[in-house]
Structure formats: C-alpha cells, structure tokens
Amino acid sequence: MKVNFTETILRDANQSLIATRMPFSVFEPVLKTLDKAGYYSLECWGGATFDSCLRYLNEDPWERLRKIREACPNSKLQMLLRGQNLLGYKHYPDDVVRLFVKKSIENGIDIIRIFDALNDVRNIEVAVDETLKNGAHASGTICYTISPIHNLDNYVKTAKQIEALGVQSICIKDMAGIMSPKEGYDLVKALKENLKVPVVVHTHSTTGLGFMTLLKCVEAGADVIDTAISCFSGGTSQPATETLVYTLKQLGYEVDVDEKICKEINDFFKPYRNEVLKSGLLNPVVMGTQTDALIYQIPGGMLSNLVAQLTAQNKLDKLDDVLLETPEVRKDLGYPPLVTPMSQMVGVQATSNVLSGERYKNVSKEVKSYLKGEYGKAPGEVNEELRKKVLGDEAPYAGRYADTLEPAVEKARAELGDRATCDEDVLSYIAFPTQAEAFFEKRDEKKKNTFTYSIKKVD
C-alpha cells in the first residue's frame, strides 16, 4: 500500500509554532529542494498566511504564491480555505467566493482543502463547485471534534454529503490533536468502507497523540497524511515527516519521500528555528505536550490566544476558570468544533463570562451573529435560554446565510478605483480592507521612490 505525504512547513507548521510569521525571503532558497523531495503536495497558502502577509510581513500574498509556483513546477501546491469564510472570519457573498477560488487556482494552487467550521455542508458547496470548474482538486473536509452528538455515524453521514458534491478526496481535520489512535483508526476505516474517494488525515502533536494516531490511520487505509519537517514539528505543529517516512518504509509501505532530501530541508530550517527561538517568536511552550487539550479540547492556537487575552488584562490567574468555562460555552452553543472562527468566539465568550463574574452578561457580536444563524446551522441544540436572551422572539435564519448577501466584487472595484491593479488586489481588499489599503500605500510609495531614483540615475 502507498502512503502519500503533505508537507506543512510553508503553512500550518509555521502558523502553529510562530503565528505564520515566516517571510518568503526565509524559505525561498529551499523551494527547489522541497520540489524534489517526493511529497504528494506542499501546503503553502491559505489559512492565516494571507492575513499575515498583509498585516505583518508587508508581502503581497498573491505574489508569494506565484513565486512558490515558479520555484516548484513539479509539486502540487495546496491551500486551506474556510468555505464561505474564505480566509477571513465572516461569510462572503458567492461572487467573492467564486472569484477568490478562480484566482487562487490561476496563481498556482492545485489542491484546495475546503472546510466549514460547523461542518455545515451548505457552506462549502460554492467553493467546491468553483474549484472543480477551474480544474483543481477539491478536498472536502470534516472538522473533527468530540461531543455527545459527534460520532462515527454523524461523520460518515457528513462525509457522504461532501462526497456527493464531487470532491476528489475527504480530509479529516483534527485541529486540536485530540483524535486518539483508536478513534482515528475507527473513523478512517468507516470512511474507507463508505466512500469511493481517498482519505486524508490532518492532526497536530499538541496532546502527544499525533504519531500514534497517524500510524493507526495508515493501518486503517489512510491515503495521505500531513506532516512537518522535523525541526518545525511537534507541539502545536504536525508530527515529524522524517520519523513517519522512516517508520512506514520499515513497515513495508510504499513511500515516495526521499529521506536524504528531507535532511537537506531540515538542515536548511534549523538555523531559522534557532533564530526564532532566540528572538522569542518561537516560544518553547508551544513545542511541548499539552494533555489538558484532551479535557478541554482547546487547540494550541486557541490556548495561546486565551493566555494572551488574560495576560493583557493582568488576569492570567483566571486561566483555569476560563478553561473550565470554555466547554460549558461550547455546550450552550450546540457543540461547534473549536476551529476558526468558532474557537475565537467560544474563547472570547468564556473569558468574558469569567471576568464579568456573570455568565453572558456581555455577549459578543460574533456570538449574536452565530445564534442568528449567520455562520450556519449549529451542530446540536443551542441553549434555549441563551438564544431567547440574545434574540428574544426572533427566529434564527434557517437558510444558507450567503444567499442573503449582496454581490460585493463590483462594489469593491468601484471603491478602490486606480488603487487596484488587478482582481487579486480587489480580493485582498474585500478580505482585509484596512490591511490591504495599508499595503497598497506602501507598495505605491515604493514604486514612486524607485521611479524617482531611476530618473535621478539617468540624469
């Protein structure tokens, strides 16, 4: 049996460990080496990379993608897309979703892993359809979580609905690293028995289960697993690529990944890892094992955000109370999986409940929108008292919320005018208006200075 590997160093590994702060200039010299390592795909875009490029790195995310594409002609480039949320934190109208998917593929993406934070299949339909129309691989995704309503039957039912959309693979996305070896084995086995498309497994090492879970998933028939080159693996990142390549080859599985080239890649990133450790960008804490996640089901990134929120308010002593409150808020909201943007909503609300000394004294606007049905259908029953407190007699929206949104592409084009040089600029502006405008200003200033310098040089 053949097992394929997706390498996450260019996206999720550095997102999980250093908040997606790795500039293109750091990894550009190793791209050609990554291209010949034998990976099934390179996950290099989507998730938080887009936001981080504009907000922190002063990079055009589209230009970054084009440069990776040029340097890696032999590799499938992969991105993570939050369904109707795209790469942001709210739902966008269908014209925006379709143009974003189309342009992602035109700029170099081969595989789009598409998920919805609530596993509401309606919220991935348009993105899947546009991906298929543009000839790319649509990987439909199940967000894995544990609750009284999330079980094998539920996951198989959801996977069948996603497969019916025409996706070419199904991914199990275990963002908190809470899927145990047994649970992983049982789920992959059930999906392989009920689906015709390949099964991909994505997990994190947060709780220490990652290596064992991926191994058992492979035994159950997983076709592709996500791993990270070893010096950026472990902790809140993925299990190490080299370790699993070594193990699976010994066990007789067919693996295309070249261990010698992996060593070259790892040796390249080691000095950068040491640099970010020294600067504090990489906190050793996130590289450790956090078994509390098995109790609270809180992803590593969400835990970091909770700590940051409490530290900023000089209330870190309340962390244990917030951790206890988090699953209670999640239960009240109908057991949403703790993945962006739901993880942020639940975490902020739990923090507010604890610090105010009264549950739901203050309800965030995002939670209000969620209760109104603007993020999709809650997986389970929402606390009726909470719903009534927030909505009164107003019934939540039962349809697909994106159907209520007005088209936004032409409006954004008009607002930007000459500041937008292409559709990619328009999409950056729609996704992150403030950050995009600041980036455009810096870009224009740089062009102006370059032009002035050129004139002076000619004179």
C-alpha angles and dihedrals in degrees: 000000000000122000120196126207130217112200114217103186093108094052127004099025093055092037091055097044106031104018093255093295097137108121121220090243090065097057101028094094093056099047095094089052092050088050093062100041095096099247120161087225144344113232100213111144144037125043108074096335094094095051093042094051092055099035103040113007102045090229131135103239091208092053089049090055093048091051092050090049092052093049095045107045093153098050133083107238115216135196137187117234126188095218112237088002090061104190096329136075104257137052118274127204119263096255089060093046093050095047092046093052092045093051093045089058094043090053094053115285117138102174126037116194104205124195141163119216091228096039086243100158092202088069095061099042098093095044091049092048093050092046091055093045090056095050099251130128114265112206109194113211139212116203105222120222139145123241140126089274101041110085141133094278091050093050094046090050091051092046091052090052090051093046089053088063088068100256117164095220142011121227126202104214110200098180096172097045091237099127107111124216091256094046091048093049093048094047096047090046091051092048093047090052093050105034136062097205127081119271122230124195125208121180141149132234092230096118097031093252098103102096094044093045094051091048092052091045089054089050088053091053107270109169100200133023130192117231139163129226105265103254089056096039134096130044111049090350128076128284114276119280096215094050094054094042089053093046098046094046089053090051091055101257120143108246124174097195113114111227094202092056090046088058090053090051093047093047088052094054097042096083090049091050089052090048095053091044090054093047093048094241087116108052111203088220092072090054092060132083118270109192091174086082087072087063101037098026089220116154116232094249091051091050090052090051092050091051091048092049093050094043091052089055093042089243103116088129086072094061095103090051091050091049090053092047095049097074089045091056089046090053091049090053094052100265102290114188110258099245131118121325096010094053091058092047095049093043095049092047093048090050091049092049092053099042095045091050091228128082112246094354083138119027117196119238089240092057089047089053090048091052089050089058096250094132096044137266117333110242093231141011115308119223102269094210090055093046091050092047091054103033103025107197093340112119116226117251107268100191133069104296094213088067088070095054123099118232110270110185099084092043091053091048090054093048093051098042112167093355088079113074095182145356089274089064090051091052092048088052093049092049098043110007100177095043093044094051091049089050092049090052092051091046092050091047091051091050091048093051091046091051092049091049090050092053092049090048091053091048 
